Amino acid sequence: EREYYELWVQEDCTVKLYLYLEIKVLSGSISKYIRVGLPAGSFKLAEVRCSRGVRGISEERTSSFTGVVISPREPTRTGESVEVELEATLEEFVYEDLTNPGYAGIQLIPVWWSAPVRDLRVKVHLPPGVSLSEVKCTPSYSSAGTEEGRAYVYWEGELKPEEKLKLGVAFPARVLKAKPAKPVKPGEAQPWYLSWLPGLILLSIIAISIALLAIAAVRYWRREPYVPPELSMEVVGVRRDLDPVEAAVLLRIHPGRIAALILLSMVRKGAIKVKSTKPLKVEKTGVTRGLRYYERQMLTCIRSSEIDEDCLIHVLRTIRRNVDGKVSFFLRRQTEEYYRRKIEELWKQVEEEEIPEVKFRKYEENVLWLLIDEDYERKTRRVLKSRRQVEVPVIYVDYWPIIIPRPTPMRPRAEGRPPEAKPPAKAPTEAKPPKPVASIEEFADKLCRSIEEVSSKAIRKVEKAAKALTPEVRVTRRSSSVHRSCVCACVSCACACACVSCACACAGGGVG
């Protein structure tokens, strides 16, 4: 579906690469691996992210493929999409331009597929000191400009199935502090010592094997009494960047409440409308910008204004696995205490506000955090005490089924009692729709009640949902092995050349 590249050419002849891929499964599923080809044989991975989670990563460097292979945690089924982001540093990717003396350049061939790429974008940032008038491109760029003092060129378009589009850009080599690599011309003889390289490698392997065998023999004869091994893992403190829904999963909140938090978060972003809570009816609005990964998955669970419960449980399992991954190298118990203290501090901030409007605004801004509290109903009634009428955000009226009372004129009492005063009639003015108003205590109470209704209606298979949220427990308590590899991605076959007018290092890929 989408394939975005952004490259920064550095003065030391390295290139920073950011790659974003969105893959939509038309038939079958992606469950075993995702392969992404990289345009240089020498690279260093910085980070890889996958919307389906990452179970493992490996790097491949062969004559036919150079890149990385991701094993996703969860499969991507027909009609679903998976997103992959990759950051790496490419080495030996800037070459001398043989056709333009005094110039250096790069050439990139984006990943090609057996299916079309509907949205291809490539943006190359050139080193400082290069002006646009000195840049040479092939083919002509879609646009160009200057960003943060550096010139850039930009291409966008589409790729046909199996199309290998070559994009090249050259610039004056004088701006580089390191010397660009010299390309090998077609038919040019290689240095004599390269022919000896395979033999040297074989001899080195044999020598290392003999040395290892000798060391093993010596250690066998001099071995010490067996001591049971112990494994310790260095952790880095408290994880502080979880959002309210992820924090609720970490704190093992009831799955129905977590589902209600997700829906309320999507309501606040304008992605859905909750038409009713008895029964639970939800309507999509078409807004998808700014949604988190679990909110995008939740949209796929809404079918005919109802929420597919098995799909919702799958969403909860995805959140739990992402949370487990985020806190795996952190102190889990201390992280839980951190979020409990944070929620208590937010309650205290709301309670300390004296002006009802300010108190309501503080409560509304942090409502997702406050609803994590198991005792949020009682605390809401205690903290929000005011008979003043305040304006309620229109989003809760249009997108969330809460009945907001509106002020009515005073009416005469029953016979035998003097009638109450009626406000004097005013001159007719242009009619305006009344703004919803309510006491903050009444509004918050109705919001809490509606949250409980959504929590009870969203999930009926409570045991299955609770199992989806239960963290994976390791069998061994004394020690455990942790394997962590760098993250990476791929799809089909990709190839990128190391210069504008010379050789190209190909890298293919695929999914399974």
Residue pairs with C-beta under 8 A, 6 or more apart in sequence:
1 22
1 23
1 24
1 81
1 117
1 118
1 119
2 20
2 21
2 22
2 117
2 118
2 119
3 19
3 20
3 21
3 22
3 110
3 111
3 117
3 119
3 120
3 121
3 159
4 18
4 19
4 20
4 21
4 119
4 120
4 121
4 122
5 17
5 18
5 19
5 108
5 110
5 121
5 122
5 123
6 17
6 18
6 122
6 123
6 125
7 15
7 16
7 17
7 18
7 106
7 108
7 122
7 123
7 124
7 125
8 15
8 16
8 125
9 15
9 94
9 106
9 124
9 125
9 126
9 127
9 171
10 16
10 127
11 127
11 128
11 175
11 176
11 177
11 178
12 176
12 177
12 178
13 92
13 93
13 94
13 104
13 176
13 178
13 179
13 180
13 181
14 89
14 90
14 91
14 93
14 94
15 40
15 89
15 90
15 93
15 94
15 106
16 87
16 88
16 89
16 90
17 38
17 39
17 43
17 86
17 87
17 88
17 89
17 90
18 85
18 86
18 87
19 36
19 84
19 85
19 86
19 87
19 88
19 489
20 83
20 84
20 85
20 86
21 36
21 83
21 84
21 85
21 86
21 111
21 489
21 491
22 81
22 82
22 83
22 84
23 30
23 34
23 76
23 81
23 82
23 83
23 84
23 491
23 511
24 79
24 80
24 81
25 76
25 77
25 78
25 79
25 80
25 81
25 82
26 78
26 115
27 78
28 78
29 75
29 76
29 77
29 78
30 72
30 75
30 76
30 82
30 511
30 512
31 72
31 75
31 76
31 512
32 71
32 512
33 69
33 70
33 71
33 72
33 510
33 511
33 512
34 50
34 69
34 70
34 72
34 82
34 84
34 489
34 490
34 491
34 509
34 511
35 60
35 65
35 67
35 68
35 69
35 70
35 489
35 490
35 491
35 492
35 508
35 509
35 510
35 511
36 67
36 68
36 70
36 84
36 86
36 111
36 488
36 489
36 490
36 491
36 494
36 509
37 65
37 66
37 67
37 111
37 490
37 492
37 493
37 494
37 495
37 506
37 507
37 508
37 509
38 66
38 67
38 68
38 88
38 90
38 494
38 496
38 507
39 90
39 93
39 108
39 109
39 494
39 495
39 496
39 497
39 505
39 507
40 66
40 90
40 91
40 92
40 93
40 496
40 498
40 505
41 61
41 66
41 92
41 505
42 90
42 91
42 92
43 66
43 88
43 89
43 90
43 91
44 88
44 89
44 91
45 57
45 59
45 68
45 86
45 87
45 88
45 486
45 487
45 488
46 87
46 88
46 89
47 85
47 86
47 87
47 486
47 487
48 54
48 57
48 68
48 70
48 84
48 85
48 86
48 87
48 486
48 487
48 488
48 489
49 84
49 85
49 86
49 487
50 70
50 72
50 82
50 83
50 84
50 85
50 487
50 489
51 81
51 82
51 83
51 84
51 293
52 72
52 73
52 74
52 75
52 76
52 82
52 318
53 72
53 73
53 74
53 318
53 321
53 322
53 325
54 70
54 71
54 72
54 73
54 325
54 487
55 71
55 72
55 73
56 70
56 71
56 483
56 485
57 68
57 69
57 70
57 71
57 485
57 486
57 487
57 488
58 68
58 69
58 485
59 67
59 68
59 69
59 486
59 488
60 66
60 67
60 68
60 69
64 506
64 508
65 493
65 506
65 507
65 508
65 509
66 505
66 506
66 507
67 488
67 490
67 494
67 507
67 508
67 509
68 86
68 486
68 488
68 489
68 490
69 488
69 490
70 84
70 487
70 488
70 489
70 490
72 82
73 321
74 317
74 318
74 321
76 82
80 300
84 489
84 490
84 491
85 489
86 487
86 488
86 489
88 488
92 181
92 498
93 106
93 496
93 498
94 104
94 105
94 106
94 176
94 180
94 181
94 498
94 499
95 104
95 105
95 106
95 180
95 181
95 182
95 183
95 498
95 499
95 500
95 502
96 103
96 104
96 173
96 180
96 181
96 182
96 183
96 499
97 103
97 104
97 105
97 170
97 173
97 499
97 500
97 501
98 183
98 185
98 499
98 501
98 502
99 500
99 501
100 136
100 170
100 500
100 501
102 172
102 173
102 174
103 136
103 170
103 171
103 172
103 173
103 500
104 170
104 171
104 172
104 173
104 176
104 180
104 499
105 136
105 168
105 169
105 170
105 171
105 499
105 500
105 501
106 124
106 168
106 169
106 497
106 498
106 499
106 500
107 166
107 167
107 168
107 496
107 497
107 498
107 499
107 500
107 501
107 504
108 122
108 124
108 166
108 167
108 168
108 496
108 497
109 164
109 165
109 166
109 167
109 494
109 495
109 496
109 497
109 504
109 506
110 117
110 120
110 122
110 159
110 165
110 167
110 494
111 117
111 490
111 491
111 492
111 493
111 494
111 509
112 159
112 161
112 162
112 163
112 164
112 165
112 492
112 493
112 494
112 495
113 159
113 161
113 162
113 491
113 492
113 493
114 161
114 162
114 492
115 161
116 158
116 159
116 160
116 161
117 158
117 159
118 158
119 156
119 158
120 155
120 156
120 157
120 158
120 159
120 165
121 154
121 155
121 156
122 154
122 155
122 156
122 167
123 152
123 153
123 154
123 155
124 152
124 153
124 154
124 169
125 147
125 150
125 151
125 152
126 135
126 150
126 151
126 152
126 153
126 169
126 171
126 175
127 150
127 171
127 175
127 176
128 149
128 150
128 175
129 174
129 175
130 150
130 151
130 171
130 172
130 175
131 151
132 144
132 145
132 146
132 151
134 171
134 172
135 144
135 151
135 153
135 169
135 170
135 171
136 169
136 170
136 171
136 500
137 153
137 167
137 168
137 169
137 170
138 166
138 167
138 168
138 500
139 155
139 167
141 153
141 154
141 155
141 169
142 154
142 155
142 156
142 157
143 153
143 154
144 151
144 152
144 153
144 154
145 151
145 152
145 154
146 152
153 169
155 167
157 165
159 165
164 495
166 497
168 497
168 500
168 501
169 500
170 500
173 180
180 499
181 498
181 499
183 498
183 499
183 501
183 502
183 503
184 190
184 502
184 503
185 502
186 503
229 479
230 478
230 479
231 479
231 480
231 481
233 329
233 482
235 329
235 330
235 331
236 329
236 330
237 330
237 331
237 334
238 330
238 331
238 334
238 335
238 338
239 326
239 327
239 330
239 335
240 335
240 338
241 326
242 250
242 323
242 326
242 335
242 339
243 292
244 261
244 265
244 368
244 369
244 371
244 372
245 258
245 261
245 262
245 265
245 292
245 294
245 319
245 368
246 319
246 322
246 323
246 326
247 339
247 369
247 372
248 257
248 258
248 261
248 372
249 258
249 316
249 319
249 320
249 323
249 469
250 323
250 327
250 332
250 335
250 336
250 339
251 336
251 339
251 340
251 372
252 469
253 372
253 374
254 455
255 313
255 316
255 459
255 462
255 465
255 466
255 468
255 469
256 454
256 455
256 456
256 458
256 459
256 462
256 465
257 371
257 372
257 451
257 455
258 316
258 319
258 469
259 307
259 312
259 316
259 454
259 455
259 458
259 459
260 371
260 451
260 454
260 455
260 458
261 368
261 371
261 372
262 294
262 295
262 298
262 315
263 272
263 274
263 282
263 298
263 454
263 458
264 367
264 368
264 371
264 400
264 451
265 292
265 295
265 368
266 272
266 291
266 295
266 298
266 299
267 273
267 274
267 395
267 399
267 400
268 368
268 395
269 287
269 290
269 291
269 295
270 285
270 287
270 395
270 399
271 284
271 285
271 287
271 288
271 291
271 295
271 299
272 282
272 283
272 284
272 285
272 299
272 302
272 399
273 282
273 283
273 285
273 398
273 399
273 400
274 280
274 281
274 282
274 283
274 399
274 400
274 401
274 454
275 281
275 282
275 283
275 305
275 401
276 401
277 401
277 450
277 453
277 454
277 457
278 453
278 457
279 457
280 306
280 307
280 453
280 454
280 457
280 458
281 305
281 306
282 302
282 305
282 306
282 307
283 302
283 305
284 299
284 302
288 296
288 299
291 299
293 318
293 322
294 315
294 318
294 319
297 311
297 314
297 315
297 318
298 312
298 315
300 311
301 307
301 308
301 311
301 312
301 314
301 315
302 308
307 458
309 458
309 459
309 460
309 461
312 458
312 459
312 465
313 459
313 461
313 464
313 465
313 468
314 468
316 465
316 468
316 469
317 468
317 469
320 468
320 469
320 470
320 471
324 471
324 472
327 335
328 482
339 372
342 369
343 369
343 370
343 372
343 373
346 366
346 369
346 370
347 370
347 373
347 379
347 383
349 362
349 366
350 359
350 362
350 363
350 366
350 370
350 383
350 384
351 383
353 359
353 362
356 386
356 388
356 390
356 440
357 390
357 391
359 383
359 384
359 386
359 440
360 384
360 390
360 440
360 443
363 370
363 380
363 383
363 384
363 440
363 444
364 393
367 447
370 376
370 379
370 380
371 448
371 451
373 379
376 448
377 445
377 448
377 452
380 444
380 445
380 448
381 441
381 444
381 445
384 440
384 441
384 444
385 441
386 439
386 440
386 441
387 439
387 441
388 439
388 440
389 407
389 437
389 438
389 439
390 437
390 438
390 439
390 440
390 443
391 435
391 436
391 437
392 402
392 404
392 436
392 437
392 438
392 443
394 435
394 436
396 402
396 404
396 443
396 447
397 404
397 436
400 447
400 450
401 450
402 443
402 446
402 447
402 450
403 446
404 436
404 437
404 438
404 443
404 446
405 437
405 438
405 442
406 434
406 436
406 437
407 437
409 422
409 423
410 420
410 421
410 422
410 423
411 420
412 419
412 420
413 419
413 420
438 446
459 465
474 480
490 509
490 510
490 511
491 509
491 510
491 511
492 508
492 509
492 510
492 511
493 506
493 507
493 508
493 509
493 510
494 506
494 507
494 508
494 509
495 504
495 505
495 506
495 507
495 508
496 504
496 505
496 507
497 503
497 504
497 505
498 504
498 505
